[in-house]
Amino acid sequence: MDLTVVYGVIRDEYDFDRDGTPVPHKLVPFFIGKHGPFTERIPTTPDWGQELARRVAALKVSLQSLPT
């Protein structure tokens, strides 16, 4: 199974908490092989790339368990 990850344009976006304070996040669109599109919203922290890698790895595991 092809599990190559192809990312789209990663954008910086904001949500707002209850007090109206902007909360930054990264919006990450991607495909895994022929599956997708997927979109992840990752909180903008110094380790956001590691969090994205964990989420993508979890999706790959789920995709591998699908019947062929």
PLY file of the C-alpha trace (Angstrom):
ply
format ascii 1.0
element vertex 68
property float x
property float y
property float z
element edge 67
property int vertex1
property int vertex2
end_header
0.00 0.00 0.00
1.36 3.41 -0.96
1.51 5.57 2.19
3.44 8.48 0.72
2.41 11.74 2.37
1.93 14.78 0.13
1.31 18.05 1.96
-0.59 21.04 0.64
0.02 24.63 1.66
0.40 24.86 5.45
-1.29 28.01 6.75
-1.19 29.90 10.01
-4.71 30.53 11.27
-6.41 31.61 14.47
-9.37 30.54 16.56
-10.61 32.58 19.50
-11.06 31.42 23.07
-14.01 32.44 25.24
-12.35 35.74 26.16
-11.77 36.67 22.54
-8.03 36.01 22.72
-6.63 34.70 19.42
-5.30 31.15 19.63
-2.90 30.32 16.77
-2.84 26.99 14.97
-1.44 25.48 11.79
-3.88 24.24 9.17
-2.25 21.30 7.39
-3.90 19.71 4.34
-2.45 16.44 3.02
-3.00 13.16 1.22
-1.67 9.75 2.22
-1.19 7.74 -0.94
-4.55 7.72 -2.70
-6.42 8.56 0.53
-7.60 11.99 1.54
-7.75 14.84 1.54
-7.09 15.08 5.27
-6.81 18.30 7.26
-5.26 18.66 10.68
-5.40 21.72 12.93
-2.28 21.69 15.07
-1.78 24.16 17.93
1.12 26.46 17.13
3.70 25.34 19.66
7.44 24.74 19.25
6.76 21.01 18.72
3.85 21.30 16.28
5.81 19.36 13.64
6.23 16.42 16.02
2.51 16.49 16.82
1.72 16.46 13.10
4.04 13.49 12.59
2.26 11.59 15.40
-1.15 12.28 13.88
-0.07 11.28 10.38
1.48 8.06 11.75
-1.81 7.23 13.51
-3.73 7.77 10.27
-1.31 5.50 8.41
-1.92 2.73 10.94
-5.68 3.15 10.48
-5.36 3.06 6.70
-3.26 -0.12 6.84
-6.04 -1.85 8.77
-8.63 -1.18 6.07
-9.63 -4.12 3.90
-8.11 -4.06 0.44
0 1
1 2
2 3
3 4
4 5
5 6
6 7
7 8
8 9
9 10
10 11
11 12
12 13
13 14
14 15
15 16
16 17
17 18
18 19
19 20
20 21
21 22
22 23
23 24
24 25
25 26
26 27
27 28
28 29
29 30
30 31
31 32
32 33
33 34
34 35
35 36
36 37
37 38
38 39
39 40
40 41
41 42
42 43
43 44
44 45
45 46
46 47
47 48
48 49
49 50
50 51
51 52
52 53
53 54
54 55
55 56
56 57
57 58
58 59
59 60
60 61
61 62
62 63
63 64
64 65
65 66
66 67
